[in-house]
Amino acid sequence: MAGHLDKSLPLEYQEEQSRLNILGFWIFLGAEIALFSTLFVTYLTYHTRTAGGPTAEELFVVKDFMIETLLLLFSSFTMGIAIFKMRNNDLKGLLIWFVITLVLGGGFLFYEIREFYMYAVHEGATMQTSAFLSGFFTLLGTHGLHVTVGVFWAISIIIQLVRRGLTPVTARKVFIIGLYWHFLDVVWIFIFTLVYLNGLVG
């Protein structure tokens, strides 16, 4: 049974069930923080162990990871605008900015897959090459998998928005994936700093 609506709250918080779901998702993000923290510690432990294979400084191309970074950071900005449109009950604006976010996310995945392909095919750098590359591919691959899940998840929410419009339930789903998307952007900032920049200067 849908609970009473508290119209004094934003649409995504008006149902008690929605508030509980959002709280539950924050707890889920806590587990995700633990997962990525473990992957970062593992990578930083092994990032100098190249076993005679290519080093980070030899592999990383500034232009490539800067493009990935800009695409993902802009997608966080456009997701924020989508949430703003939702809060103003602007379904059309929400859908437009949601789609733009997905396009930017898709662009990020394209460049990341291209980066992995270049390393593996042109440089012979694979997970089996060294502990450094094993940690690198595991960390970035896990993040990339999360972005992929986010893209398909967002597509399903867009379909629901088109069919059902803005309701407390669909608004809650939009808000939750917004949290998820911003979380992935924060993780990428750490990847940008601890993996790419540290790799170039280390």
C-alpha positions as CSV (number, residue, x, y, z in Angstrom):
1,M,0.0,0.0,0.0
2,A,1.4,3.4,-1.0
3,G,1.7,5.4,2.2
4,H,0.5,9.0,2.8
5,L,2.2,11.6,0.8
6,D,4.1,14.4,2.6
7,K,3.7,17.2,0.1
8,S,6.1,19.4,2.1
9,L,9.0,17.2,0.9
10,P,10.6,16.9,-2.6
11,L,8.7,14.4,-4.8
12,E,11.2,11.6,-4.3
13,Y,10.8,11.8,-0.5
14,Q,7.0,12.1,-0.2
15,E,6.3,8.4,0.3
16,E,7.7,6.7,3.4
17,Q,8.7,3.7,1.3
18,S,10.7,6.0,-1.0
19,R,12.5,7.5,2.0
20,L,13.4,4.0,3.3
21,N,14.6,2.9,-0.2
22,I,16.9,6.0,-0.4
23,L,18.3,5.3,3.0
24,G,18.9,1.7,2.0
25,F,20.7,2.9,-1.1
26,W,23.0,5.1,1.0
27,I,23.9,2.0,3.0
28,F,24.6,0.1,-0.3
29,L,26.9,2.9,-1.3
30,G,28.8,2.4,1.9
31,A,29.5,-1.2,0.8
32,E,30.6,0.1,-2.6
33,I,33.0,2.5,-0.9
34,A,34.5,-0.5,0.9
35,L,34.8,-2.4,-2.4
36,F,36.6,0.4,-4.2
37,S,38.8,1.2,-1.2
38,T,40.0,-2.4,-1.3
39,L,40.7,-2.1,-5.0
40,F,42.6,1.1,-4.6
41,V,44.8,-0.3,-1.8
42,T,45.5,-3.3,-3.9
43,Y,46.5,-1.2,-6.9
44,L,48.7,1.2,-4.9
45,T,50.4,-1.8,-3.3
46,Y,51.3,-3.3,-6.7
47,H,51.6,-0.3,-9.0
48,T,55.4,-0.4,-9.1
49,R,55.6,-4.1,-9.7
50,T,55.8,-4.2,-13.5
51,A,57.8,-7.4,-13.9
52,G,59.7,-5.9,-16.8
53,G,56.5,-5.0,-18.6
54,P,55.4,-1.5,-19.5
55,T,55.1,1.1,-16.7
56,A,52.3,3.5,-16.1
57,E,54.4,6.4,-17.5
58,E,55.0,4.4,-20.7
59,L,51.3,3.4,-21.1
60,F,49.2,6.4,-20.0
61,V,48.3,8.9,-22.7
62,V,47.2,12.3,-21.2
63,K,44.8,13.1,-23.9
64,D,42.9,9.9,-23.6
65,F,42.3,9.9,-19.9
66,M,41.6,13.6,-19.9
67,I,38.8,13.0,-22.5
68,E,37.4,10.2,-20.3
69,T,37.6,12.5,-17.2
70,L,35.8,15.4,-18.9
71,L,33.1,13.1,-20.3
72,L,32.3,11.7,-16.9
73,L,32.5,14.9,-15.0
74,F,30.2,16.7,-17.5
75,S,27.8,13.7,-17.2
76,S,27.7,14.4,-13.4
77,F,26.8,18.0,-14.1
78,T,24.1,17.1,-16.6
79,M,22.7,14.5,-14.1
80,G,22.5,17.3,-11.6
81,I,20.5,19.4,-14.1
82,A,18.2,16.4,-14.7
83,I,17.5,16.2,-10.9
84,F,16.9,20.0,-10.9
85,K,14.4,19.6,-13.7
86,M,12.7,16.8,-11.8
87,R,12.4,18.9,-8.7
88,N,10.6,21.5,-10.9
89,N,8.2,18.9,-12.3
90,D,9.6,19.4,-15.8
91,L,9.4,15.9,-17.3
92,K,10.6,17.0,-20.7
93,G,13.6,18.8,-19.3
94,L,14.4,15.8,-17.1
95,L,14.3,13.4,-20.0
96,I,16.5,15.6,-22.2
97,W,19.2,16.0,-19.6
98,F,18.9,12.3,-18.6
99,V,19.5,11.3,-22.2
100,I,22.5,13.8,-22.5
101,T,23.9,12.2,-19.4
102,L,23.6,8.7,-21.0
103,V,25.3,9.9,-24.2
104,L,28.2,11.3,-22.2
105,G,28.4,8.0,-20.1
106,G,28.4,6.0,-23.4
107,G,31.2,8.2,-24.7
108,F,33.2,7.5,-21.6
109,L,32.8,3.8,-22.0
110,F,33.8,4.0,-25.6
111,Y,37.1,5.7,-24.8
112,E,37.8,3.4,-21.9
113,I,37.2,0.3,-24.0
114,R,39.4,1.9,-26.7
115,E,42.1,2.5,-24.1
116,F,42.0,-1.1,-22.9
117,Y,42.2,-2.3,-26.5
118,M,45.2,-0.1,-27.3
119,Y,47.0,-1.4,-24.2
120,A,46.3,-5.0,-24.9
121,V,46.8,-5.1,-28.7
122,H,49.4,-2.5,-29.4
123,E,51.4,-2.6,-26.2
124,G,50.9,-6.3,-25.2
125,A,49.8,-5.0,-21.8
126,T,47.2,-7.4,-20.2
127,M,46.2,-8.5,-16.7
128,Q,48.7,-11.4,-17.0
129,T,51.7,-9.1,-17.8
130,S,52.3,-7.8,-14.3
131,A,50.9,-7.1,-10.8
132,F,50.6,-3.5,-11.8
133,L,48.5,-4.2,-14.8
134,S,46.4,-6.8,-13.0
135,G,45.5,-4.1,-10.3
136,F,44.9,-1.5,-13.0
137,F,42.6,-3.5,-15.1
138,T,40.7,-4.8,-12.1
139,L,40.1,-1.4,-10.6
140,L,39.2,0.4,-13.9
141,G,37.3,-2.6,-15.2
142,T,35.2,-2.7,-12.0
143,H,34.4,1.0,-12.3
144,G,33.6,0.6,-16.0
145,L,31.3,-2.3,-15.3
146,H,29.5,-0.1,-12.7
147,V,29.1,2.7,-15.4
148,T,27.7,0.1,-17.8
149,V,25.2,-1.1,-15.3
150,G,24.3,2.6,-14.6
151,V,23.6,3.2,-18.3
152,F,21.3,0.3,-18.7
153,W,19.6,1.1,-15.4
154,A,19.0,4.6,-16.5
155,I,17.5,3.5,-19.8
156,S,15.0,1.4,-17.9
157,I,14.1,4.4,-15.8
158,I,13.7,6.6,-18.9
159,I,11.2,4.0,-20.2
160,Q,9.3,4.1,-17.0
161,L,9.2,8.0,-17.0
162,V,7.8,8.0,-20.6
163,R,5.1,5.4,-19.6
164,R,4.2,6.7,-16.2
165,G,5.3,10.2,-16.0
166,L,6.7,11.8,-12.8
167,T,5.4,10.2,-9.7
168,P,6.9,9.7,-6.2
169,V,8.0,6.3,-7.3
170,T,9.7,7.3,-10.6
171,A,11.1,10.4,-8.9
172,R,12.7,8.2,-6.3
173,K,14.2,6.0,-8.9
174,V,15.7,9.0,-10.7
175,F,17.1,10.4,-7.5
176,I,18.7,7.0,-6.5
177,I,20.4,6.6,-9.9
178,G,21.6,10.2,-9.6
179,L,23.3,9.3,-6.3
180,Y,24.8,6.2,-8.0
181,W,26.1,8.3,-10.9
182,H,27.6,11.0,-8.7
183,F,29.3,8.2,-6.6
184,L,30.9,6.8,-9.8
185,D,32.2,10.3,-10.7
186,V,33.8,10.6,-7.2
187,V,35.4,7.2,-7.7
188,W,36.8,8.4,-11.0
189,I,38.3,11.5,-9.5
190,F,40.3,9.2,-7.2
191,I,41.2,7.0,-10.2
192,F,42.3,10.2,-12.1
193,T,44.5,11.3,-9.2
194,L,45.9,8.0,-7.7
195,V,46.2,6.0,-10.9
196,Y,46.8,8.4,-13.9
197,L,48.5,11.4,-12.3
198,N,50.4,9.4,-9.8
199,G,51.4,7.0,-12.6
200,L,52.8,9.9,-14.7
201,V,54.8,11.5,-11.9
202,G,55.7,8.4,-9.9
